[in-house]
Amino acid sequence: MKRVAVLGSTGSIGVQTLEVIEGGGWGYYAPLLACGRNIGLLMEQIKRFRPEAVAVLRREDAEAIRRERPDIDVYCGESGLLQAIEETEFDMAVNALVGISGMAPTMKLIEKGGVRIALANKETLVAGGRIVMSAAKEAGVSILPVDSEHSAVLQAFRGNEKNRIKRIILTASGGPFRGYTRERLEGVSVKEALAHPNWAMGKKISVDSATMMNKALEIIEAKWLYSLAPQKIDVLVHPQSIVHSMVEYDDGAMMAQLGTPDMRLPIAYALTYPERHSSGARRLSVKDLCRLDFEEPSAEACRALNLAYAVLQEIADTSKDSPAIALNGANEALVALFLEGRIRFVDIVDTLEKLIAIHEPARAMSIGDILEIDAKARKDAERLAGIKTLL
Amino acid sequence: MKRVAVLGSTGSIGVQTLEVIEGGGWGYYAPLLACGRNIGLLMEQIKRFRPEAVAVLRREDAEAIRRERPDIDVYCGESGLLQAIEETEFDMAVNALVGISGMAPTMKLIEKGGVRIALANKETLVAGGRIVMSAAKEAGVSILPVDSEHSAVLQAFRGNEKNRIKRIILTASGGPFRGYTRERLEGVSVKEALAHPNWAMGKKISVDSATMMNKALEIIEAKWLYSLAPQKIDVLVHPQSIVHSMVEYDDGAMMAQLGTPDMRLPIAYALTYPERHSSGARRLSVKDLCRLDFEEPSAEACRALNLAYAVLQEIADTSKDSPAIALNGANEALVALFLEGRIRFVDIVDTLEKLIAIHEPARAMSIGDILEIDAKARKDAERLAGIKTLL
């Protein structure tokens, strides 16, 4: 019996994690569920998965749950979540929280120790890679990726020596706007940006996938997750999303992981690694494989990727991590503005380029520093995007 | 310093093995070279690679070499090769002999013990799988495949548990006649059959690739090499020969090995397994990857594959291995007849179907039994193909 805390249980990854646990028949169980505001779904999950504890964002939600389910420990707010992590017993945690708010819980999990972290929260590594990975190493806590690309890389690493890696190739579907010209991109709507051709995902990641910022963040994530030099991290566009990533070795062999676009596979792999168990993912058919294309990212797509490489170069040159934190925070703010209809799609990357061009690298020694740099970057991004903050 | 005996040194695989050893800079060296009749090339190899011993087929060749190079041990004939294996010291052997004649040397290598066998000789396993694998297991000798498909499977196995394998998928280029109708196949020439679209290979294997018998033999080989049930061995046609094979696991993941069509990669992998070293193989470019297609084998191509499945079913039902021995021997005889212009291309599989339909399974307990069944199958095949043997 493995006990899995699910942080972000009502989001896309959280829901699929619970499906995997339920469907796998491996005897896994979820003692802690944490979510934001989707209390309706949480109540259903409580009935179905019988957690010992839940954590929610708002006080009123916590009180409502306490009234209905006095048998459950109910925690509330960001500090409540940290307390829930401390006080609940479990063997692993899936961190599927969205955005920078996932970082403090990751650090808390590391501090708690003795747990495996299945990490779907990109921001934890993009912004906090150095601090998080070194704390995890010291605590002997392993961090396993829950994202199709980094899971594929991990799978393609197995049984090979690290010093033989020539490069990893993260595949990118290219999103809904693959091949679009700048002109055409200027007119795209929120609805179009959310319509990913292959994956059903949350809103933030769908927009990131359309701007290619998702891949840019994955480049930075890969650097920390696998201690790889940026020159060893490449991106190829693969519109079918069947090959989830590849690793090239110096004998000329490339190992690739293929699968249907189904997050249950990387979720299950992170939970059962290094073993595999049935994940519930649909198997590949010949139809899925009939044609697989690969191409270099377009000049327009490279703008986002180049931001990642520039940021990593800056970090390598200065040992100051703020450029990645700023890129991540600013992107998160800009995506929110785009979803609210306050800026255009193209304003996202345009603004990020401006922001990184003028960013002054600073050292981030703690989660506090990171949050501060993040908050400033969000404000700077809004200002650069021409948004007047109401205060 | 690893000492590698190269059996079949003047053939395509042998030549590439020596290239890999020379170019790898790993400090490998070839103390024994064995070949058939290509003495001109062998003399060059002697100068360049300075073996301690050589083995050739004909007495007159052996004598000529002895006169010119009295410093080298020269062995002659099939028994001479076995003696050379016994008397020369080496750590591993590449068995790249062509046809059934490669089997006795494999057994001799196992008997010698303390060596790794890098096996390019398919017939050893197709005809002698049961005997060879159990002898190797008993002697603690490991047998590693030198063929792009089985090497890819081995690479895709690494770091995974055997009980999680759903199936392996051997890829087939489809050869020069992919998509040809029966009618069109009836008119193809030897030259056309030898013109493989992707791989430069020996004549026998080029024709086998055109008939799909190469893949049929690989299915049987896979059964013995990896103790897999026939239902777990699939074939997909992949015209670009970039994905060399795949393994599907029961979580839905498929691990694939990609590479340029260059035998130096699987040769190097078999020599340095489980490590990787530079192989000299050209790296994949985006151009190589730009489009990868997969399709089910055509009805015509399935005829050869179905022979393999029928033979494996027969073996599973009766524990009598003769059907595979007969299929292999008859195919070898028929390919020779085709290359001599004495039968048509389509007569190869047509005759094999007739032969397997009337074959009476028999037990093969020794290499002697195998050679006897093999010889009879060759005669039967010639008779069924309408060739009158002159005796």
Interface residues (C-beta under 8 A of the other chain):
Chain A: Q155 A156 F157 R158 G159 N160 E161 R164 K166 L236 V243 M246 E248 Y249 D250 D251 G252 A253 M254 M255 A256 Q257 L258 G259 T260 D262 R264 L265 A268 Y269 P274 E275 R276 H277 S278 S279 A281 R282 R283 L284 V286 L289 C290 R291 L292 D293 F294 E295 E296
Chain B: Q155 A156 F157 R158 G159 N160 E161 R164 K166 L236 V243 M246 E248 Y249 D250 D251 G252 A253 M254 M255 A256 Q257 L258 G259 T260 D262 L265 A268 Y269 P274 E275 R276 H277 S278 S279 A281 R282 R283 L284 V286 L289 C290 R291 L292 D293 F294 E295 E296
